């Protein structure tokens, strides 16, 4: 019995900080349960009677359901949390550590209704993916694509100049996203329709980053995530 109670106490003390960080339970109640579990864990290493151990566990048993379980269930079922999970679920499992960090930050932004910030973070994830794809193919391949693009007539090809060539990742990171999208038609072999979709998404991102009357919603962020997943992450392999 002591072994099982010790396991319960250790597990609570392990997950308690994460529950506290979520900010959905009363901190004073969590403090009380932490103290209960610390005392219980200490008692399991001593010659304590079963009745004494039960007494230390009883405050947790009596109150944790209402104080912890119910708030967590309500929190997880809230529309904001559902939207957050849907945004993360739009992307496949093969994301890099950097990409995952941006997507998770976007999902957290949705939970506090910071929808403009969420759009910006999702675009950052997509650009991180495109940058990694450029690095994988090599800067010579990228510069060759630039040379091909500058010879083409009309929009959007005339956006790109010979000076868009790069020789390092820092140069790529300082380059314009708009140029990268145009060069991508040659480097990643997507067509004008895909480019136009990506260009519209870049416009949405830019609108989110500047003052204006636009008021994106959680649904807008979800649609933005779905389009990025389809046009960038699912289409362009690294």
N, C-alpha and C positions, 0 to 999 in steps of 0.2 A: 504493500500500500504506500509506503514512504516513497518508493521509487516513482510510482505513478504520480503522486502529488508533487514531487520535485520536478517532474517533467512538465506538469501543468504550470507550475510557478515560473519555470525557466521560459516556457513558450510565451506566457503573458508578458514577462519582462522584455522579451525579444520584440514582440509586435507592438507593445505599448507606445514607443516613440513614434511609430508610423501613424498610429491612430491619433496621437496628440498633434502631429504635424498637419493632419487633415483638417483640424479645427472644427470638427463636427460634434465633439463630446465636451462636456463640462470639465475643465481642467482640474478643478478641485476633486471631482469624483475619480478621475484618473489617478491623481496623486494618492488618494486613499487606497485605491486598488493596488497601486504599485507598492505601497507600504505593506499592505496585507500579504502580497505575494513575496516580498523580501523576507518578512517574518516567517512565512510558511516555509520558504526555501531553507532558511537558517534552521528552523525547527526539525526539518527532515534529516538534518545531519547530526542531530542530538538524540538523546533518549527521551523523546516526547511521546506521551500517550496518544492513542488514536483520538480520544475525546478532545485533547488540546489541539491537535492538528485540525480536527473538524471545526473547532471554534474559530481558528484563524481563517479558514476557508469560507465560513458561513456568510460574512459580509459580502464577499464577491458573488457567491451563489445567489444571495438574496437580491442584489441590486444590479449586477452586470447586464442582465438581459435588457432592462429598461434604460439603463444609463449608456450602454455601449452598443448592444446588438440592434436595437430598434433604430437609433439614429443612423447607424451604418446602412441598414436596409433602406431607410428613407433616402439617404444621401445617394446611394448607388442607383436607386430607381428614379431619381430626379431627371427631368428633361435635359438639363445641362450635362449631367454625367453620361446620359445615353448618347447625346451628341458628341461628347468627348470620345467615347469608345468607338463610335461610328467613324470618326475621323481617323483614329489610329487603325481601325479595321480596314480602311480603304487601301492600305499599303500592304504589300506582300512581306513575307518574313525575311527577305534577303537584304534589308537595308544595312548600311554601314553604321558604325557607332555614331558618327557625326550626323548622319541623316536621321537616325532614331531620336537623337537629342532634340533636333529641330521639330520633328513631328510631335514628340511628347510635349514640348513647350507650347506648340500650337494648341494641342488638346487641353492643356492646363489653362491657356488663355480663354478658351471657350467656356470653361466652367465658371469664370468670373465675368463673362460677357464682354471680353476684350476682343471683339471679332476682327477689328482692323489688325491688331497685333498678331492674331492667329493667321491671317492671310499672309502677312509678311514672313512669319516663321515657316509656313508651308513653302513659300517661294524660295526661301533660303535652303530648305531641304532639297528642292528640285535643282537649284543651281549647284549645290554641293555635289549632287549626283552627276550633273553635266560636266563639272570640272574634273571629277574622277574619271569620267569616260574619256575626256580629252587626254588626260595624263596617260591613261591606258593605251590609247592609240598613238600617242607620241606627238611632240610639238611639230615635227617635220610634216606629219600628216595634217595637222591643223593648219599650218602655214600653206601647205599645198592647196587645201580647201579654200583658204583666203584668196590665193592667186587665181583660182578658178572662178570664184564669186565675183572678184573685181572686174573680170572681163565680161560679165553679163550685163545686159542693158535693162534699164527700168527698175521700178520698185519691186521688191524691197532690196534688191542687190546693190543699188547705188548707195545704200547706207554704209556699206563696208568699204574701207579704204585700205591701201597697201600697208599703212602704218598699223593695222590691226594685228599684224604678225607678232608672235610672242616666242620667248625662249625659256620661260620658267613659270612655275606655278604662281609666284607672286604677281608676275605680269598678267597672267590669266585672271587672277582674282581682282586685279585693278581694271580689267577691261570691261566694256559695257555689256550688260546682259543682252541688249538688243542686237549687238553684233554677233554674239555667240549664237543666238537663235537663227540668224541668217546663215552663218557659216555651217550650222548644224544640218541644213538641208543637203549640203555636199558631204560633210564629214559623217553624219549619221544616217544619211539616205532617207530622210522623211520628205514628204512632198509639201507643196505650197499650202494645202489645206491644213495640214498639221502645223506648219509654221504660223498660219493665221490664227489658229486656236491658241497656240503658245503666246503669240504676240498680244492677243486679247487678255490672256491671263496675266501677262506682264503689266498691261495697262491697269488691270484690277489691283495688282500689287502696288503699283505706283500711286494710284488713287488712295489706297489705304494708308500710304506713308506721307500724304500731304493733306493740309487742311481742306475741307470741302463739306458739302452737304450730304454726301453719301453716307448711308447707314446700313452697312452689311449686317445680315442676320446669321444665326447659327446654320440655317439652311444654305445660305450663300457660301459659308465656309466649307460645309460638307460637299457641295457641288464642286467647289474649287479643288478640294482634296481629291475627289474622284477623278476629275479631269487630269490633274497632275499625275496621278498614279497611272492612268491609262496612257497619256501622251509621253511621259518621261520615264518613269520607273519600269513600266511593263514593256516599253518599246525599245529603250536604249540600254543594252547590257553593258556591264563593266567586267 
